[in-house]
Amino acid sequence: MGRHRKIAVLFDVDDTLYDQTMPFVQAYGKYFGDALPVSAEELFPVTRKYSNAVFSRALAGEITMEDLYICRLKKALEEFGVEISEQEALTFQQVYEECQKHIRMTPLMKEILAWCADRALLGIITNGLSGHQWEKIRGLRAERWIPEEYIFVSGDVGAVKPDRQIFDYARKRMHMEEGEIWFVGDAFDLDVEGAMNAGWNAVWMNRRGRKRPDGAEEPAYEVRTEAELFQVMKKIAG
């Protein structure tokens, strides 16, 4: 990695390093087509809400991952007055996982990482099962800019964002002081609040234009596009 950097910038994966709606929209079109009265773009953020709500329970073994997949799709569709079976939810998940094997970063995100890699230590913190998340990371070819030893998957670490434990673990492994670290992520509660509660600086990658929760502390930066993210990175690591 060359000379010692004064700062570290770590990234979430899903909906941060790549636009997570892309494989979801593709899978939705393949499986449901035009059969449902809700678009994939409308449905996706609602599935994320339910997924984030129960993920820690799945990782702790309180529910199975299949339970999570069923819950997030069924509950999300119910908000739009649509009922599907548990088997339909699981079959959709299979199609979705197949589409996730073909995720790619945009040319601009690649440029951002290449630029940052010359100026800061780069890392990843992502929630998920080890094999599933590593498959995404390798599909994105993130290791071109981020060393494997600085990629922290909750399924490997045994702690889940927003738990401070996973942020502290990453900081110690990277030999960085708290004030020198930035985290870029899309989920306000998991990524932004998790990072700030650990003493880190946070950049909210708010692709969906979500509202900040009432009473929540404002992060250092909020961006809506990758172009805006690049401008912030130039301020942070320039």
Secondary structure, 3 states (H helix, E strand, C coil): CCCCCCCEEEECCECCCECCHHHHHHHHHHHCCCCCCCCHHHHHHHHHHHHHHHHHHHHCCCCCHHHHHHHHHHHHHHCCCCCCCHHHHHHHHHHHHHHHCCCCCCHHHHHHHHHHHCCCEEEEEECCCHHHHHHHHHHHCHHHCCCHHHEEEHHHHCCCCCCHHHHHHHHHHCCCCHHHEEEEECCHHHHHHHHHHCCCEEEEECCCCCCCCCCCCCCCEEECCHHHHHHHHHHHHC
